[in-house]
Amino acid sequence: MALIVQKYGGTSVGSVERIEQVAEKVVRWRERGDDVVVVVSAMSGETNRLINLAKSIHGRPAPRELDVLMSTGEQVTIALLSIALEKRGCAARSYTGGQVHILTDSAHNKARIRAIDDQRVRGDLNLGRVVVVAGFQGVDELGNITTLGRGGSDTTAVALAAAMKADECQIYTDVDGVYTTDPRVVPQARRLDRITFEEMMEMASLGSKVLQIRSVEFAGKYNVPLRVLSSFEDGPGTLITYEEEGMEEALISGIAFNRDEAQLTILGVPDQPGVAYKILGPISDSNIEVDMIVQNIAQDGSTTDFTFTVHRNDFQRALELLNRTSSELGAREVRGNETLVKISLVGVGMRSHAGIASTMFKTLANEGINIRMISTSEIKISVVVDEKYLELGVRALHEAFELNKTH
């Protein structure tokens, strides 16, 4: 008998019919003898509808009141799912985040979980009930309703699984697992049976949309086995876990990509201490995240060229700031390019195998793809290339590293 925490996202509970299907799935797990805690999101589109209602009254609604409003979306779903379970003769009890006492800080709209009191949940499980918990929400020390921001329901599920020492946390979504890359770009992409927390965190941070990085981080920290499964078809999904000793790792687990890269370069900056801060300080002060950074000393040895990437949405603002900095520093020129993408190879197997980078660069060169920037970590190599080469580059690399084959 296992304790399973399951999470169903917005599309999985997008209609009454789909909520009934989720109830059927939960009942099957319960009939196996497992204890089941279910975390649900609001029905798809509901949170956006509620935000739009608020903004139709005031362009910048008070964050506290927005949380009160947004939290009602999940309250609808927990009640409907509990009713669907009871209809099937399966005892169920629904709880809001506040009722379970998911204690958070007071950062409205993006709160972080501090503690969970699982006493009520355990009491219900002992009475043979399925417990249905509202994802995405909690309560601060003053009793104010809070919400956890993007991917908050995944975080709720993982946090509950960690607090209760669950055997597995299952994230049900509209895909049947984690793939070697996006199957819409490479039809031969293969579903992975398992992937490490490290690899999944890299994939999530590099553009893979299967899981929010925050929930993977949480699961890795508390060693909660995570499984990604489809809400709409049966299958084993993908298990995300720690690297096991003696497991022979594939060189590369997957290829992630991000279509939202923009590059900025400031040329001919005086090469002196503090120059990097003078360039990036104003960018950081404007809450613009910088991704990759490359600095080159010019031939004359007295000036430097500084290149970095930001999200495409931040490009125009970053360009304005950089032009201002350029005037202050007496730089020669500022250049920008917002038609770039980032392609990344991810795999813990890189640690023990040389030659991954050279194979990557050779493969791209053979396709006539020019690399504009390179960034590496222990288990990742990322390159920035022109947008028009994204699909060609991903397909060529997928083939070169034989990711369509089971290793």
Secondary structure, DSSP 8 states (H G I E B T S, - for coil): --EEEEEE-TTTTSSHHHHHHHHHHHHHHHHTT-EEEEEE---TTHHHHHHHHHHHH-SS--HHHHHHHHHHHHHHHHHHHHHHHHHTT--EEEE-HHHHTEEE-S-TTS--EEEE--HHHHHHHHTT-EEEEESSEEE-TT--EEE--TTHHHHHHHHHHHHTT-SEEEEEESSSS-BSS-TTT-TT--B-SEEEHHHHHHHHHTT--SS-HHHHHHHHHTT--EEEEESSS----EEEE---TT----S--EEEEEEEEEEEEEEEEE--TTHHHHHHHHHHHTT--EEEEEEEE-TTSSEEEEEEEEEGGGHHHHHHHHHHHHHHHT-SEEEEEEEEEEEEEE-GGGGG-S-HHHHHHHHHHHTT----EEEEETTEEEEEEEGGGHHHHHHHHHHHTTTTS--
